[in-house]
Amino acid sequence: MATLSTAKRVVIKIGSALLVDRTSGLLKDTWLKALAEDVAMLKARGTDVVLVSSGSIALGRGALKLPNADLSLDQSQAAAAVGQIRLARAYEEALAPYEIITAQVLVTLEDSANRRRYLNSRATLDQLLTLGVVPIVNENDTVATDEIRYGDNDRLAAQIALTTGADHLILLSDVDGFYSENPMTNPNAERFEVIGHITPEIEDMAGEGVSGLSKGGMITKLMAAKTATAGGCAMAITEGSALRPIQALEDGANATWFLAQGTPQLARKRWITSMKPQGVLVVDTGAANALTSGKSLLPAGVTTVNGDFSRGDPIEIRDASGHRLGQGLAAYSSQEANKIKGRHSRDIEALLGYPGRAALIHRDDLAL
């Protein structure tokens, strides 16, 4: 069974019902402070942590004294605008006693569907985690419309897990795992301890959630599990209302673990190699040797740029003899690559007019 003992990077999804009191619309301060202890515990052992948190609309609804009925799009966006600042401040204050810096990251579906925006989001999140920051991620409800929405934070959390290369995803839920039927209506429903593969039979068992604040039900959690596990990330569904729910999970609290299919690194390389290349970069012997030893591809080692491609497009890499070395995601367009090929990375700003990234293809975006 998957556990958190060896986790290097963990994404934790927090639902509105756990964070906000449905009746009063107020933040559950005691619960959040206990969760902060869990985050500090993970950070102390060297684990990166990303929090994907609902709650902005629920907090804004309470502050604006809007009804508990369904809100219009305009009302939801207004509530999100009011609630998001409160949500970010609450996390900042809860984690400050542990000297943990937080960052607010608001995203929409477009940020993962568009490859350039995806790469920007990935680079930002990776830099935050490198600096020891705990990003607080939420859907940008103030601008998102149905066409560019995730619609629920379960699937958003799974996408963030893939974007950050996380090896564990924890969905703190209103139920303590995945059941054969809805346990609220059938007390004899069976809870699964471990699911190795999501079969059609498992999919048929998924039902809807019962929380009045949460948008996602078990169907969305199963969709999240399919996304996460295919990306090499193990996922757990566990009941989150107890104080210190992550500690409880480590201590054996009820949960369902969905096992990862490989590692995040392997899954990412499969994804990169599965795409049709949009261009070719020819590299010299020094660059070829550097690539095989795990280095990034720098502009200085590129001799020829072929094709018309944009930043984020898959590019084939060949040596001077025409042998294929691998494939990666371009950090620059073909026009920009032609300007900086054969030049030192320190010259990029002078050549392009802005300070770009040092690598033409970063090693994390490279599959040999």
C-alpha positions as CSV (number, residue, x, y, z in Angstrom):
1,M,0.0,0.0,0.0
2,A,1.1,3.5,-0.7
3,T,2.1,5.6,2.3
4,L,3.4,9.1,2.9
5,S,6.6,8.0,4.6
6,T,8.6,8.2,1.4
7,A,6.7,11.1,-0.3
8,K,8.9,13.7,-1.9
9,R,6.1,16.0,-3.1
10,V,2.5,16.0,-1.8
11,V,-0.6,17.8,-3.1
12,I,-3.4,18.0,-0.5
13,K,-6.9,19.0,-1.6
14,I,-9.1,20.7,0.9
15,G,-12.9,20.9,0.3
16,S,-15.1,23.8,1.3
17,A,-17.1,21.8,3.8
18,L,-13.9,21.1,5.8
19,L,-12.7,24.6,5.9
20,V,-15.9,26.7,6.1
21,D,-18.9,26.3,8.5
22,R,-21.9,25.9,6.3
23,T,-24.3,27.6,8.7
24,S,-22.2,30.7,9.8
25,G,-20.1,31.0,6.7
26,L,-17.0,31.4,8.9
27,L,-13.6,29.8,8.7
28,K,-13.0,26.8,10.9
29,D,-9.9,28.2,12.6
30,T,-9.2,25.3,14.9
31,W,-9.3,22.8,12.0
32,L,-7.0,25.0,9.8
33,K,-4.5,25.4,12.6
34,A,-4.4,21.6,13.0
35,L,-3.9,21.2,9.3
36,A,-1.0,23.7,9.5
37,E,0.7,21.3,12.0
38,D,0.4,18.5,9.5
39,V,2.0,20.7,6.8
40,A,4.8,21.7,9.1
41,M,5.4,18.0,9.9
42,L,5.7,17.1,6.2
43,K,7.9,20.1,5.5
44,A,10.2,19.2,8.5
45,R,11.0,15.8,6.9
46,G,11.8,17.5,3.6
47,T,8.6,16.9,1.7
48,D,7.3,19.6,-0.7
49,V,3.7,20.5,0.0
50,V,1.1,22.1,-2.3
51,L,-2.4,22.9,-1.0
52,V,-5.3,23.0,-3.4
53,S,-8.0,24.6,-1.4
54,S,-11.7,25.3,-2.0
55,G,-13.4,27.9,0.2
56,S,-13.2,31.3,-1.5
57,I,-16.8,31.3,-2.6
58,A,-18.1,29.9,0.7
59,L,-16.1,32.5,2.7
60,G,-17.2,35.3,0.4
61,R,-20.8,34.1,0.5
62,G,-20.7,34.4,4.3
63,A,-19.1,37.8,4.2
64,L,-21.6,39.2,1.7
65,K,-24.5,37.5,3.5
66,L,-25.6,35.8,0.2
67,P,-28.2,33.0,0.5
68,N,-27.2,29.4,0.9
69,A,-29.1,28.6,-2.3
70,D,-27.3,28.2,-5.7
71,L,-25.6,31.5,-6.7
72,S,-25.7,33.0,-10.2
73,L,-22.3,33.2,-12.0
74,D,-22.0,36.9,-11.2
75,Q,-22.7,36.2,-7.5
76,S,-20.3,33.4,-7.4
77,Q,-17.5,35.5,-9.0
78,A,-18.2,38.3,-6.6
79,A,-18.2,35.9,-3.6
80,A,-14.9,34.5,-4.9
81,A,-13.3,37.9,-5.2
82,V,-14.2,38.7,-1.6
83,G,-13.5,35.3,-0.2
84,Q,-10.1,34.6,-1.9
85,I,-8.3,37.3,-0.1
86,R,-9.7,36.0,3.2
87,L,-8.7,32.4,2.3
88,A,-5.1,33.4,1.4
89,R,-4.7,35.4,4.6
90,A,-6.0,32.5,6.7
91,Y,-3.4,30.1,5.3
92,E,-0.7,32.7,5.7
93,E,-1.5,33.3,9.3
94,A,-2.0,29.6,10.1
95,L,1.5,28.6,8.7
96,A,3.4,31.7,9.8
97,P,4.2,30.3,13.3
98,Y,6.2,27.5,11.6
99,E,8.0,30.1,9.5
100,I,6.5,28.7,6.3
101,I,5.9,31.2,3.5
102,T,2.8,30.8,1.4
103,A,1.9,31.9,-2.1
104,Q,-1.5,32.3,-3.8
105,V,-1.8,30.7,-7.2
106,L,-5.0,31.1,-9.1
107,V,-5.5,29.0,-12.3
108,T,-8.1,28.1,-14.9
109,L,-8.5,25.1,-17.2
110,E,-6.8,27.1,-19.9
111,D,-3.6,27.2,-17.9
112,S,-3.2,23.4,-18.4
113,A,-4.9,23.1,-21.8
114,N,-2.6,25.7,-23.4
115,R,0.9,24.3,-23.5
116,R,2.6,27.7,-23.1
117,R,0.5,28.7,-20.1
118,Y,1.0,25.2,-18.7
119,L,4.8,25.6,-18.9
120,N,4.6,29.0,-17.3
121,S,2.5,27.6,-14.4
122,R,4.8,24.7,-14.0
123,A,7.9,26.9,-13.9
124,T,6.3,29.2,-11.3
125,L,5.2,26.4,-9.1
126,D,8.5,24.6,-9.3
127,Q,10.4,27.8,-8.4
128,L,8.1,28.3,-5.4
129,L,8.7,24.8,-4.2
130,T,12.4,25.1,-4.7
131,L,12.3,28.2,-2.5
132,G,10.5,26.2,0.2
133,V,7.2,28.0,-0.3
134,V,3.8,26.3,0.2
135,P,1.6,27.3,-2.8
136,I,-2.1,27.7,-2.1
137,V,-3.8,26.8,-5.4
138,N,-7.4,27.5,-6.3
139,E,-9.5,27.9,-9.4
140,N,-9.7,31.6,-10.4
141,D,-13.4,31.8,-9.9
142,T,-13.4,35.5,-10.4
143,V,-12.8,35.2,-14.1
144,A,-13.5,31.6,-15.0
145,T,-16.6,30.8,-17.1
146,D,-18.0,27.4,-17.9
147,E,-15.8,27.1,-21.0
148,I,-12.5,27.5,-19.1
149,R,-13.4,25.9,-15.8
150,Y,-12.2,22.7,-14.1
151,G,-15.5,22.9,-12.2
152,D,-14.2,21.1,-9.1
153,N,-11.0,21.0,-7.1
154,D,-10.6,17.2,-7.2
155,R,-9.7,17.3,-10.9
156,L,-7.8,20.6,-10.4
157,A,-5.7,18.9,-7.6
158,A,-4.9,16.0,-9.9
159,Q,-3.8,18.3,-12.7
160,I,-1.6,20.3,-10.2
161,A,-0.1,17.0,-9.0
162,L,0.9,16.3,-12.6
163,T,2.1,19.8,-13.2
164,T,4.4,19.8,-10.2
165,G,5.5,16.2,-10.6
166,A,4.0,15.2,-7.2
167,D,4.2,11.5,-6.1
168,H,1.3,11.7,-3.7
169,L,-2.1,13.3,-3.9
170,I,-4.4,13.4,-0.8
171,L,-8.1,14.3,-1.2
172,L,-9.5,15.3,2.1
173,S,-13.2,14.5,1.7
174,D,-16.5,14.1,3.5
175,V,-16.2,10.3,3.2
176,D,-13.4,8.0,4.3
177,G,-12.7,6.3,1.0
178,F,-14.1,4.8,-2.2
179,Y,-17.1,2.6,-1.6
180,S,-19.0,0.0,-3.7
181,E,-22.1,2.1,-3.1
182,N,-22.9,5.4,-1.4
183,P,-22.3,4.6,2.3
184,M,-24.8,7.4,3.3
185,T,-27.6,5.5,1.8
186,N,-26.4,1.9,2.1
187,P,-24.7,1.0,5.4
188,N,-23.5,-2.3,3.9
189,A,-21.4,-0.6,1.2
190,E,-17.9,-1.9,1.0
191,R,-14.9,0.4,1.3
192,F,-11.9,-0.4,-0.8
193,E,-8.5,-0.3,1.0
194,V,-6.4,-0.3,-2.2
195,I,-7.3,0.0,-5.9
196,G,-4.5,-1.0,-8.2
197,H,-6.4,-0.4,-11.5
198,I,-9.5,1.6,-12.2
199,T,-11.7,-0.9,-14.1
200,P,-15.1,-0.3,-15.7
201,E,-16.6,-2.1,-12.7
202,I,-15.0,0.4,-10.4
203,E,-16.2,3.3,-12.5
204,D,-19.8,2.0,-12.4
205,M,-19.7,2.1,-8.5
206,A,-19.0,5.9,-8.4
207,G,-21.9,8.0,-7.1
208,E,-22.4,11.6,-6.2
209,G,-21.3,13.3,-3.0
210,V,-23.7,14.7,-0.4
211,S,-22.0,17.8,0.9
212,G,-23.9,21.0,0.5
213,L,-20.8,23.0,-0.1
214,S,-18.7,20.7,-2.3
215,K,-19.2,20.6,-6.0
216,G,-17.4,17.3,-6.6
217,G,-18.8,13.9,-5.9
218,M,-17.2,10.5,-6.1
219,I,-17.3,10.6,-9.9
220,T,-14.9,13.6,-9.9
221,K,-12.7,11.9,-7.4
222,L,-12.4,8.8,-9.6
223,M,-11.6,11.1,-12.6
224,A,-8.9,12.7,-10.4
225,A,-7.5,9.2,-9.5
226,K,-7.3,8.2,-13.2
227,T,-5.4,11.4,-14.0
228,A,-3.1,11.2,-11.0
229,T,-2.2,7.5,-11.2
230,A,-1.6,7.6,-15.0
231,G,0.9,10.4,-14.2
232,G,2.8,8.3,-11.7
233,C,1.1,9.8,-8.6
234,A,-0.5,7.7,-5.9
235,M,-3.8,9.1,-4.6
236,A,-5.7,8.7,-1.3
237,I,-9.3,9.6,-0.5
238,T,-9.8,10.0,3.3
239,E,-12.2,11.7,5.7
240,G,-10.7,15.1,6.5
241,S,-12.8,16.6,9.3
242,A,-10.7,15.2,12.2
243,L,-8.0,17.5,13.5
244,R,-4.6,16.8,11.9
245,P,-6.1,14.6,9.1
246,I,-2.7,13.9,7.5
247,Q,-1.3,12.6,10.8
248,A,-4.4,10.5,11.1
249,L,-3.9,9.1,7.6
250,E,-0.3,8.1,8.6
251,D,-1.6,6.5,11.8
252,G,-4.0,4.3,9.9
253,A,-7.2,6.2,9.4
254,N,-9.7,4.8,6.9
255,A,-8.8,5.6,3.4
256,T,-8.7,4.3,-0.2
257,W,-5.3,4.3,-1.9
258,F,-5.1,4.4,-5.7
259,L,-1.8,3.1,-6.8
260,A,0.5,5.0,-9.1
261,Q,1.3,3.5,-12.6
262,G,5.0,4.1,-12.6
263,T,6.7,7.3,-11.4
264,P,6.0,11.0,-12.2
265,Q,9.2,11.2,-14.1
266,L,8.5,8.1,-16.3
267,A,5.0,9.3,-17.0
268,R,6.2,12.7,-18.0
269,K,8.8,11.3,-20.4
270,R,6.2,9.0,-21.9
271,W,3.9,12.0,-22.5
272,I,6.8,14.0,-24.1
273,T,7.7,11.1,-26.5
274,S,4.1,10.4,-27.4
275,M,3.7,13.8,-29.2
276,K,4.6,14.5,-32.8
277,P,7.7,16.7,-33.0
278,Q,7.2,20.1,-34.6
279,G,10.9,20.7,-35.4
280,V,14.4,19.4,-35.1
281,L,17.5,20.7,-33.2
282,V,20.9,19.5,-34.3
283,V,23.5,19.6,-31.6
284,D,27.3,19.3,-31.5
285,T,29.3,16.5,-29.8
286,G,29.7,18.4,-26.5
287,A,25.9,19.0,-26.2
288,A,25.2,15.4,-27.1
289,N,27.5,14.2,-24.4
290,A,26.0,16.6,-21.9
291,L,22.5,15.4,-22.7
292,T,23.3,11.8,-22.1
293,S,24.8,12.7,-18.7
294,G,21.6,14.3,-17.6
295,K,22.2,18.0,-18.5
296,S,19.8,20.5,-20.1
297,L,20.2,21.5,-23.7
298,L,21.8,25.0,-23.8
299,P,21.8,27.3,-26.9
300,A,25.6,27.1,-27.2
301,G,25.4,23.4,-28.2
302,V,22.8,23.9,-30.9
303,T,24.1,24.1,-34.5
304,T,20.9,23.9,-36.6
305,V,17.3,24.7,-36.0
306,N,14.7,23.2,-38.4
307,G,10.9,23.6,-38.5
308,D,8.4,26.2,-37.4
309,F,7.5,25.7,-33.7
310,S,6.4,27.7,-30.7
311,R,7.5,27.6,-27.1
312,G,6.2,24.4,-25.5
313,D,6.1,22.4,-28.7
314,P,7.8,19.0,-28.8
315,I,11.2,19.1,-30.7
316,E,13.3,16.2,-31.9
317,I,17.0,16.3,-31.0
318,R,19.7,14.9,-33.4
319,D,23.4,14.7,-33.3
320,A,25.7,16.0,-36.2
321,S,25.4,12.6,-37.9
322,G,21.6,12.8,-37.9
323,H,21.1,10.2,-35.2
324,R,18.0,10.8,-33.0
325,L,19.0,11.5,-29.4
326,G,15.6,12.2,-28.0
327,Q,12.7,14.7,-27.8
328,G,11.9,17.6,-25.5
329,L,9.7,20.6,-25.0
330,A,11.1,23.8,-26.5
331,A,11.6,26.8,-24.1
332,Y,11.8,29.1,-27.1
333,S,10.1,29.5,-30.5
334,S,11.9,28.5,-33.7
335,Q,12.5,32.2,-34.5
336,E,14.0,32.8,-31.1
337,A,16.0,29.5,-31.2
338,N,17.6,30.6,-34.5
339,K,18.7,33.9,-32.9
340,I,20.4,32.3,-29.8
341,K,21.7,29.0,-31.3
342,G,25.5,28.6,-30.8
343,R,25.5,31.5,-28.3
344,H,26.1,31.5,-24.6
345,S,23.1,31.7,-22.3
346,R,24.4,35.0,-20.9
347,D,23.8,36.5,-24.3
348,I,20.1,35.7,-24.5
349,E,18.9,39.0,-23.1
350,A,21.0,41.0,-25.6
351,L,19.9,38.8,-28.5
352,L,16.2,38.6,-27.7
353,G,15.6,41.9,-25.8
354,Y,14.4,40.1,-22.6
355,P,16.0,37.9,-20.0
356,G,14.9,34.4,-21.0
357,R,15.6,30.9,-19.5
358,A,19.1,29.6,-19.7
359,A,18.2,26.3,-21.4
360,L,16.7,25.8,-24.8
361,I,15.3,22.5,-23.5
362,H,15.3,21.9,-19.8
363,R,16.3,18.4,-18.6
364,D,12.9,18.0,-16.9
365,D,11.3,18.5,-20.3
366,L,13.6,16.1,-22.1
367,A,13.1,12.4,-22.9
368,L,16.1,10.6,-24.3
